[in-house]
Amino acid sequence: VCEVALPVDLVTSPYTNNASVTAAPTDSNGDDYLDASGAPFSGIDPPVDDDSSMVVLPPAVAITKTAGSAADGDELVTDGPGLVLFTYTVENTGGTYLTDLTIADDAGTADTADDVLLTATDCPELAGPLAPGASVTCTAEIQVDDGRHLNTAGVTGSPTDADGNPIVDADGEELFDPPFAGDDAISLFPAIDIVVTAGTADNGETHIGQEGPTTFTYTITNTGGTTLVDLVIIDDGGTPNDPSDDIVIDASVSPLLLGPLAPGESIQVTFDIDVSTLLAPYVGTATVAGTPAAGDGTAYAGVEPPTAEDDADVVNDSDGDGLLDQQEGEIDTDDDGIADYLDTDSDGDGLLDADEARDADGNGVSDHLEAALTPTNLAFTGARSSMFALLALASILLGLLMLGVRRRLTTPRP
């Protein structure tokens, strides 16, 4: 048995080589056969035999998958959810032809029910036979709804000869299993969320406060697949139709807004806003935007900043009496610029409303004074109040009497 190594590559696979053997006829000692005269026999030809064998390199396949205009290995960045065009380049890297190739894309999920399959029906060149070293390119559009979308495609095909027939052994059994290869691609889009709360209220609840500054809290979360930088919050100050009083909150107010804010991370910013609810409840709406960027903070060119908005409600009960400010009204009896429900001396007479308003027994003495007086003083005070009332009545009657006398004296006699 002799062995020799010969090179076989894709160019020569399937490789068929022929071998032949020949030898001179001799005796057991290796000597020529001689006739009676001692001369070698003539007319005996050396025996010859030949045989051939075929060498086939195992089948193999490769696939390169790209997303949109991104190069292989790069990430595609889009403005938001939508259809993305994926390109699949399949190459026969083995030694057999490949027939009936199939591409399966997992669409970014572990659920095989939503896999995207490409066959010769969708891409005719997948029918094959695809020769060793040859390639075919196919495309498919897939919906992308998550900020960071990683989907993997696999390809397989049946090893055959140039006519598409299976490669079998002497017993008719197929020699090779179908080869398989996979590749993935990543697509990203930016997204953002904001939750606004007022005072001590939870998200979605109304804060009950007092006239004046209220602290608003803005919680911002990067819900997309890119980093965000240079975030800006704009609060409408409770007047959605009047941008002139909008409040701009940026990195100069809170350095946290400078970023970078990585996917999944959150930051929290607070700001005090004067809130009045005399006329109606306060509804403040805040909008946030951020610049999409790579992990190192470099902004992506041509990608729209994501935005989000949320609102927070406030109603005031400034005097704590259980009535909201807008239920109390704007009456200002003494025109001192302080609404009556907040003014401690609403009629401007120098006496506190609390001292004037309560006289439960109607004796002319405010309840707060009665609590401080002795029974004797209280009786005296009540008598004195009655005396003053009688004197006032007498003064009125005297005035009327004097008026009548005066008229009588000034009337001419006939």
C-alpha positions as CSV (number, residue, x, y, z in Angstrom):
1,V,0.0,0.0,0.0
2,C,1.4,3.3,-1.0
3,E,0.1,6.7,-0.1
4,V,0.5,10.2,-1.6
5,A,-1.0,13.5,-0.6
6,L,-2.4,15.7,-3.4
7,P,-3.9,19.2,-3.0
8,V,-7.7,19.5,-3.4
9,D,-9.5,22.9,-3.1
10,L,-12.8,24.4,-4.1
11,V,-11.6,25.0,-7.6
12,T,-11.0,21.2,-8.2
13,S,-13.7,19.8,-6.0
14,P,-15.2,17.4,-6.8
15,Y,-11.8,16.0,-7.6
16,T,-11.3,12.8,-9.6
17,N,-7.9,11.3,-10.1
18,N,-6.9,8.2,-12.0
19,A,-4.1,5.9,-11.0
20,S,-2.6,3.1,-13.1
21,V,-0.1,0.4,-12.1
22,T,2.3,-1.8,-14.2
23,A,5.1,-4.3,-13.4
24,A,7.6,-6.5,-15.1
25,P,6.9,-10.3,-14.8
26,T,9.6,-12.1,-12.7
27,D,10.1,-15.1,-10.6
28,S,10.0,-15.2,-6.9
29,N,13.5,-13.9,-6.7
30,G,12.7,-11.0,-9.0
31,D,14.6,-12.5,-11.9
32,D,13.3,-12.6,-15.4
33,Y,11.8,-15.9,-16.7
34,L,14.4,-17.6,-19.1
35,D,13.9,-20.0,-21.9
36,A,16.0,-23.2,-22.5
37,S,18.7,-21.2,-24.1
38,G,18.9,-19.0,-21.0
39,A,17.4,-16.0,-22.8
40,P,14.4,-14.0,-21.3
41,F,11.0,-15.1,-22.5
42,S,9.8,-12.9,-25.3
43,G,6.2,-11.9,-25.9
44,I,5.2,-11.5,-22.2
45,D,3.9,-8.0,-21.7
46,P,4.0,-6.3,-18.3
47,P,0.6,-6.4,-16.6
48,V,-1.3,-3.0,-16.4
49,D,-4.2,-1.9,-14.3
50,D,-5.8,1.4,-13.4
51,D,-8.5,2.8,-11.2
52,S,-10.1,6.2,-10.4
53,S,-11.4,7.8,-7.3
54,M,-13.4,11.0,-6.6
55,V,-12.6,13.3,-3.7
56,V,-15.3,15.8,-2.6
57,L,-14.7,18.5,0.0
58,P,-17.4,18.5,2.6
59,P,-20.2,21.0,2.0
60,A,-20.2,24.4,3.7
61,V,-22.1,27.6,3.5
62,A,-21.7,31.2,4.8
63,I,-24.2,34.0,5.2
64,T,-23.6,37.8,5.7
65,K,-26.6,39.8,6.9
66,T,-26.8,43.6,6.9
67,A,-29.5,46.1,8.0
68,G,-30.5,48.9,5.7
69,S,-27.5,50.9,4.5
70,A,-25.2,49.8,7.3
71,A,-22.1,47.8,6.5
72,D,-21.6,44.3,7.7
73,G,-20.9,44.5,11.5
74,D,-22.3,48.1,11.8
75,E,-25.5,49.1,13.4
76,L,-28.3,50.8,11.5
77,V,-29.9,53.8,13.3
78,T,-33.4,54.9,12.3
79,D,-35.8,57.6,13.5
80,G,-38.2,55.1,15.0
81,P,-40.2,51.9,14.6
82,G,-41.0,50.7,11.1
83,L,-39.9,48.4,8.3
84,V,-36.2,47.7,7.9
85,L,-34.7,46.2,4.7
86,F,-32.4,43.3,5.5
87,T,-29.9,41.9,3.0
88,Y,-28.7,38.3,3.0
89,T,-25.6,37.3,1.0
90,V,-25.2,33.5,0.9
91,E,-21.9,31.9,-0.3
92,N,-21.2,28.3,-1.0
93,T,-17.9,27.8,0.9
94,G,-17.8,24.0,0.6
95,G,-16.9,21.4,-2.0
96,T,-20.3,20.4,-3.2
97,Y,-23.0,22.1,-5.1
98,L,-25.9,23.3,-2.9
99,T,-29.6,23.0,-3.9
100,D,-32.9,24.2,-2.4
101,L,-31.3,26.7,-0.1
102,T,-33.5,28.2,2.7
103,I,-33.0,31.4,4.7
104,A,-34.8,31.7,8.1
105,D,-34.7,35.0,10.0
106,D,-35.9,34.9,13.6
107,A,-37.3,38.5,13.4
108,G,-35.6,39.3,16.7
109,T,-37.7,37.0,18.8
110,A,-37.4,33.5,20.3
111,D,-40.8,32.7,18.9
112,T,-40.4,30.6,15.8
113,A,-44.0,31.4,14.8
114,D,-42.9,34.8,13.5
115,D,-39.8,33.7,11.7
116,V,-39.4,35.1,8.2
117,L,-38.5,32.3,5.6
118,L,-37.0,32.9,2.2
119,T,-37.0,30.1,-0.4
120,A,-36.7,29.9,-4.1
121,T,-40.3,31.3,-4.3
122,D,-39.1,34.6,-2.7
123,C,-35.5,34.6,-4.2
124,P,-35.3,32.3,-7.3
125,E,-31.5,31.9,-7.1
126,L,-31.9,29.9,-3.9
127,A,-33.1,27.0,-6.0
128,G,-29.5,26.2,-7.0
129,P,-27.5,24.3,-7.7
130,L,-25.1,26.9,-6.3
131,A,-21.6,26.0,-7.3
132,P,-18.7,26.0,-4.9
133,G,-17.4,29.6,-4.4
134,A,-20.6,31.1,-5.9
135,S,-23.0,33.4,-4.0
136,V,-26.5,34.7,-4.1
137,T,-28.1,37.8,-2.5
138,C,-31.7,38.1,-1.2
139,T,-33.6,40.7,0.7
140,A,-36.6,40.9,3.1
141,E,-38.4,43.7,4.9
142,I,-39.0,43.1,8.6
143,Q,-41.0,45.2,11.1
144,V,-38.8,46.6,13.9
145,D,-40.6,47.8,17.0
146,D,-38.0,47.8,19.7
147,G,-35.2,50.4,20.3
148,R,-32.5,47.8,20.0
149,H,-33.4,45.1,17.5
150,L,-31.0,42.1,17.1
151,N,-32.2,39.5,14.7
152,T,-30.4,36.4,13.4
153,A,-30.7,34.7,10.1
154,G,-29.6,31.1,9.3
155,V,-29.1,29.4,5.9
156,T,-29.0,25.8,4.9
157,G,-29.1,23.8,1.6
158,S,-28.8,20.2,0.3
159,P,-25.4,19.0,-0.9
160,T,-25.7,17.9,-4.6
161,D,-23.7,17.4,-7.7
162,A,-23.8,19.9,-10.6
163,D,-27.1,18.4,-11.8
164,G,-28.7,18.8,-8.4
165,N,-28.5,15.1,-7.6
166,P,-27.6,14.0,-4.0
167,I,-24.1,12.8,-3.4
168,V,-24.3,9.2,-2.4
169,D,-21.9,6.3,-1.5
170,A,-21.8,2.9,-3.1
171,D,-24.8,1.9,-1.1
172,G,-26.8,4.9,-2.3
173,E,-26.6,6.6,1.1
174,E,-26.2,10.4,1.1
175,L,-22.6,11.2,2.2
176,F,-23.2,14.6,3.8
177,D,-25.7,16.4,6.0
178,P,-26.9,19.8,4.9
179,P,-24.5,22.6,6.1
180,F,-25.7,25.5,8.2
181,A,-24.5,29.0,8.9
182,G,-25.9,32.1,10.7
183,D,-25.3,35.8,11.0
184,D,-27.1,38.7,12.8
185,A,-27.6,42.4,12.3
186,I,-28.6,45.2,14.7
187,S,-30.9,48.1,14.1
188,L,-31.4,50.9,16.7
189,F,-33.8,53.8,17.1
190,P,-34.0,56.4,19.9
191,A,-36.9,56.8,22.3
192,I,-37.6,58.6,25.5
193,D,-40.2,58.9,28.3
194,I,-41.0,61.5,30.9
195,V,-43.1,61.3,34.1
196,V,-44.1,64.6,35.7
197,T,-45.4,64.9,39.3
198,A,-46.3,67.9,41.4
199,G,-45.5,68.4,45.0
200,T,-46.0,65.3,47.0
201,A,-48.5,63.7,44.6
202,D,-47.8,60.4,42.9
203,N,-47.8,60.1,39.2
204,G,-51.3,60.6,37.8
205,E,-52.6,62.2,41.1
206,T,-53.5,65.8,41.8
207,H,-51.4,67.8,44.2
208,I,-53.4,69.9,46.7
209,G,-51.2,72.9,47.6
210,Q,-51.1,76.5,48.4
211,E,-50.8,79.7,46.4
212,G,-47.2,80.2,45.4
213,P,-44.3,78.0,44.4
214,T,-44.9,74.3,43.8
215,T,-42.0,71.8,43.2
216,F,-42.4,69.8,40.0
217,T,-40.4,66.6,39.5
218,Y,-39.4,65.4,36.1
219,T,-38.3,61.7,35.7
220,I,-36.7,61.0,32.3
221,T,-36.0,57.5,31.0
222,N,-34.1,56.5,27.9
223,T,-36.5,53.8,26.5
224,G,-34.7,53.5,23.1
225,G,-31.6,51.8,21.8
226,T,-29.2,54.8,21.4
227,T,-27.5,57.0,24.0
228,L,-29.1,60.4,24.5
229,V,-27.3,63.7,25.1
230,D,-28.2,67.4,25.5
231,L,-31.7,66.8,26.9
232,V,-34.1,69.7,27.2
233,I,-37.4,70.0,29.2
234,I,-40.0,72.6,28.2
235,D,-42.8,73.2,30.7
236,D,-45.8,75.2,29.4
237,G,-46.4,76.7,32.8
238,G,-50.0,75.7,32.7
239,T,-50.7,77.8,29.6
240,P,-50.6,75.5,26.6
241,N,-51.7,78.2,24.1
242,D,-49.2,80.8,25.3
243,P,-45.6,79.8,24.6
244,S,-44.3,83.2,25.9
245,D,-44.3,81.9,29.5
246,D,-42.8,78.5,28.7
247,I,-40.1,77.3,31.1
248,V,-36.9,75.9,29.6
249,I,-35.0,73.5,31.7
250,D,-31.6,72.4,30.3
251,A,-28.1,71.5,31.4
252,S,-27.6,75.0,32.7
253,V,-30.3,74.3,35.2
254,S,-29.4,70.6,35.9
255,P,-26.1,69.2,34.6
256,L,-27.8,65.8,34.5
257,L,-29.5,66.8,31.3
258,L,-26.2,67.1,29.6
259,G,-25.9,63.3,29.4
260,P,-24.9,60.9,28.2
261,L,-28.0,58.9,29.2
262,A,-27.6,55.3,28.3
263,P,-30.4,53.0,27.1
264,G,-32.5,52.0,30.1
265,E,-31.1,54.7,32.5
266,S,-33.2,57.4,34.2
267,I,-32.5,60.8,35.7
268,Q,-34.7,63.1,37.9
269,V,-34.8,66.9,37.8
270,T,-36.9,69.2,40.0
271,F,-38.0,72.8,39.4
272,D,-40.2,75.3,41.3
273,I,-43.1,77.0,39.5
274,D,-45.5,79.6,40.9
275,V,-49.0,78.0,40.7
276,S,-52.3,79.9,41.1
277,T,-55.7,78.0,40.9
278,L,-58.0,81.0,41.7
279,L,-59.8,80.6,38.3
280,A,-59.3,76.9,37.6
281,P,-57.1,73.9,38.4
282,Y,-53.6,74.1,37.1
283,V,-52.5,71.6,34.5
284,G,-48.8,71.8,33.5
285,T,-47.5,69.9,30.5
286,A,-43.8,69.2,30.1
287,T,-42.1,67.9,26.9
288,V,-38.6,66.4,26.8
289,A,-36.3,65.9,23.9
290,G,-32.8,64.5,23.6
291,T,-30.1,64.1,20.9
292,P,-29.4,60.5,19.7
293,A,-25.8,59.6,20.1
294,A,-23.3,56.7,20.0
295,G,-22.0,55.3,23.3
296,D,-19.2,57.8,23.3
297,G,-21.6,60.7,23.1
298,T,-21.1,61.5,19.4
299,A,-24.4,62.6,17.9
300,Y,-25.8,60.6,15.0
301,A,-26.2,62.7,11.9
302,G,-29.7,62.9,10.4
303,V,-31.5,61.1,13.2
304,E,-34.5,62.9,14.7
305,P,-34.5,63.6,18.4
306,P,-37.1,61.6,20.3
307,T,-39.7,63.4,22.3
308,A,-42.2,62.6,25.0
309,E,-44.7,64.6,27.2
310,D,-46.6,64.2,30.4
311,D,-48.6,66.5,32.7
312,A,-49.3,67.1,36.4
313,D,-52.3,68.7,38.0
314,V,-52.5,71.1,41.0
315,V,-55.4,72.5,42.9
316,N,-54.8,74.9,45.9
317,D,-56.5,75.1,49.2
318,S,-54.4,78.1,50.4
319,D,-56.3,78.7,53.7
320,G,-56.7,75.0,54.5
321,D,-60.5,75.3,55.1
322,G,-61.4,72.4,52.8
323,L,-62.6,74.7,50.1
324,L,-60.4,74.9,46.9
325,D,-59.2,78.4,46.0
326,Q,-61.4,78.5,42.8
327,Q,-64.4,77.7,45.0
328,E,-63.6,80.7,47.3
329,G,-63.7,83.3,44.5
330,E,-61.7,86.5,44.0
331,I,-63.8,88.9,46.1
332,D,-61.6,91.7,47.6
333,T,-63.9,93.9,49.7
334,D,-61.3,96.4,50.8
335,D,-59.4,96.4,47.5
336,D,-56.1,95.7,49.1
337,G,-55.1,93.1,46.5
338,I,-55.7,90.2,48.9
339,A,-58.7,88.0,48.2
340,D,-61.2,88.0,51.1
341,Y,-60.6,84.3,51.9
342,L,-56.9,85.0,52.4
343,D,-57.3,88.5,54.0
344,T,-57.3,88.5,57.8
345,D,-59.0,91.9,57.8
346,S,-61.2,91.7,54.7
347,D,-63.2,94.9,55.3
348,G,-60.1,97.0,56.2
349,D,-61.5,98.3,59.5
350,G,-58.5,97.4,61.5
351,L,-60.3,94.5,63.2
352,L,-59.4,91.0,62.4
353,D,-62.2,89.1,60.6
354,A,-61.8,86.3,63.2
355,D,-62.7,88.8,65.9
356,E,-65.6,90.3,64.1
357,A,-67.3,87.3,62.7
358,R,-68.3,85.2,65.7
359,D,-70.9,86.2,68.3
360,A,-72.8,83.0,69.0
361,D,-75.2,84.4,71.7
362,G,-75.9,87.7,69.9
363,N,-75.0,89.9,72.9
364,G,-72.8,92.2,70.9
365,V,-69.6,90.8,72.3
366,S,-67.3,88.7,70.0
367,D,-66.9,85.1,71.2
368,H,-63.1,85.5,71.6
369,L,-63.7,88.4,74.0
370,E,-66.3,86.5,76.0
371,A,-63.8,83.8,76.7
372,A,-61.4,86.3,78.3
373,L,-64.0,88.2,80.4
374,T,-65.3,87.4,84.0
375,P,-69.1,87.0,84.4
376,T,-69.2,90.4,86.2
377,N,-67.3,92.1,83.4
378,L,-69.4,90.3,80.9
379,A,-72.7,91.5,82.5
380,F,-71.3,95.0,82.7
381,T,-70.1,94.9,79.1
382,G,-73.6,93.7,78.0
383,A,-75.3,96.4,80.0
384,R,-73.0,99.0,78.6
385,S,-73.8,97.8,75.1
386,S,-77.5,98.1,75.9
387,M,-77.0,101.7,77.3
388,F,-75.1,102.7,74.2
389,A,-78.0,101.4,72.1
390,L,-80.5,103.4,74.1
391,L,-78.4,106.6,73.8
392,A,-78.2,106.1,70.1
393,L,-81.9,105.8,69.8
394,A,-82.5,108.9,71.9
395,S,-80.1,110.9,69.8
396,I,-82.1,109.9,66.7
397,L,-85.4,110.9,68.2
398,L,-84.0,114.2,69.4
399,G,-82.7,114.9,66.0
400,L,-86.1,114.3,64.4
401,L,-87.8,116.6,67.0
402,M,-85.4,119.4,66.3
403,L,-85.9,119.0,62.6
404,G,-89.7,119.4,63.1
405,V,-89.3,122.6,65.2
406,R,-86.9,124.1,62.7
407,R,-89.4,123.6,59.9
408,R,-92.2,125.1,61.9
409,L,-90.2,128.2,62.7
410,T,-89.1,128.8,59.1
411,T,-92.6,128.3,57.6
412,P,-94.2,131.8,56.7
413,R,-97.5,132.6,58.4
414,P,-100.5,133.5,56.1
